[in-house]
Amino acid sequence: MPASEKLNDTEIRRALRLSIISWVFGSVWLYTTAGVPLANYAQALQINELQKGILASLPFLATLLSLPASLLIERTGQRKRIFLWALYFQRLMWLPIAWVPYWMVRHYGQAVTPHAMGLFLILILLMHTGQAVGGPAWTSWMADIIPGKIRGIYFGRRRQWGMILTIPAAVLVGWLLDRYSSTDPLQMMWWCAMILMVSAVFGTIDIALFHFVPEIPQPRQKSAHLLRAWRDPLRNSAFMWFAGYVAAMMFAISFMGQFVIFYIIEYLGDSISTSRIYGLNLVTQLMVIVVPGVAQILCFSAWGRAVDRMGKKPVIILAGLGMVPVGLGWCLVTRQTLWLGYVLGALGALFWAGIEVANFNMVMKWSGSGDNKGGGSGYVAINSVIINIAGFLGGIVGGIIGQYLKDIDWQWVTSFKTFTFYDALFAFSGLFRLLSIVIFVPHIREPAAAPTRLTLRYMTANIYNNLQTAALQPLRFMRLKQEESYPLHDQPDDEVSGSAPDPDKRG
């Protein structure tokens, strides 16, 4: 960029702060719409196993629009405008998603439930198209704002701050559904609709704050350059092997989120107290959102530091290996081992955070423009298309397997538990995660990366420091309050100036 169009340090810091504040609201929208309210809403519409897989695959199907979106971005250079229009559409689409199917069932009765379910899936697909169009614009835009040396740490901190409202919001949502909803499908739909519409407000605030983030002008590209924006990523073998790994991992886990929630509700619900204080919905929210959120708070900055200092390849090796037993472990979660669900939820969030941070930083490395010497939004679009085709296929395959095994009443009864089609899906996911590491990771090249063993030691030390800091924070707060109780003018000169205090002066 010309020097006159670059941001100064003050403008960059302001943009970074606004991006963090916006995600505090955006994370409430994300985790509310992806948790128990959506699952209960779908169950009230009598969703079947194949439709569960379709629901899980829809965000990946919508991302096929990333390629034409990239074309539009490169041709116009209007990254900020495209992002705002597309993401406003995405967030506001949750209003008809929440209200229209409920209105149909309420006015026309249960006979229209199949039609309402079909419309529900169509609206969900349309909603995800907003992210598919606006996502590449945002990533390329942020790549020109956020300094390359701090991206890992910054996005780790951004995700941590996002949990400030997410955790209490998730607990409140679970408590509200346990306290006021009932077994009546229509009443459950009403409460879920209200929660989803409120979350849409939080999501809209997230996007509105980006009006105050400065736009970095991007030169318009000619047709030849536009074709190169797509061709260059496909010819970059290092990028393709990395995208292949993330795609294979996405195929393995794409259906897990939806099926885990339904597994908890359908097969573990009898072991959970149905009291108004501690009910099924609250437990599910704790297991799939709150506990994983706490784990991410403790680990995101550590993953970010590891990516910035040690490299991306050792991070994806460690995180990928950790994801394998997490998938297989859900086969062991029963009514008697409910605690294991909390452990797996935390570990899954911890290790997936590492893959997510490494993938995002790798793509951002190639997607900048100007002085960043990146390939523009073409890398973002190709990366999105590859991994989201894999995610779409994973959701469809998961739904087909679930529907087929459920229809034949496949069960394996042992003294430990009765294994169902859910356990088959969990085992399939765990084994495919292992295959993704064996097939793709050896071909990923990053000469400057540190050895995996040293990265593991570095990560362990960072997570330990985070835990220690969190544990000692109350004591530090008490000490600070005690020091504030003394008037500043009564303190010795050496304490005010910051020099080492003389022990004899303390008396």
Secondary structure by P-SEA (a helix, b strand, c coil): ccccccccaaaaaaaaaaaaaaaaaaaaaaaaaacaaaaaaaaaacccaaaaaaaaacccccccaaaaaaaaaaaccaaaaaaaaaaaaaaaaaaaaacaaaaaaaaccccaaaaaaaaaaaaaaaaaaaaaaaaaaaaaaaaaccccccaaaaaaaaaaaaacaaaaaaaaaaaaaaccccccaaaaaaaaaaaaaaaaaaaaaaaaaaccccccccccccaaaaaaaaaaaaacaaaaaaaaaaaaaaaaccaaaaaaaaaaaccccccccccccccaaaaaaaaccaaaaaaaaacaaaaaaaaaccccaaaaaaaaaaaaaaaaacccccccaaaaaaaaaaaaaaaaaaaaaaaaaaaaaaccccccccccaaaaaaaaaaaaaaaaaaaaaaaaaaaaaaaacbbbbcccccccaaaaaaaaaaaaaaaaaacccccccccccccaaaaaaaaaaaaaaaaaaaaaaaaaaaaaaaaaacccccccccccccccccccccc
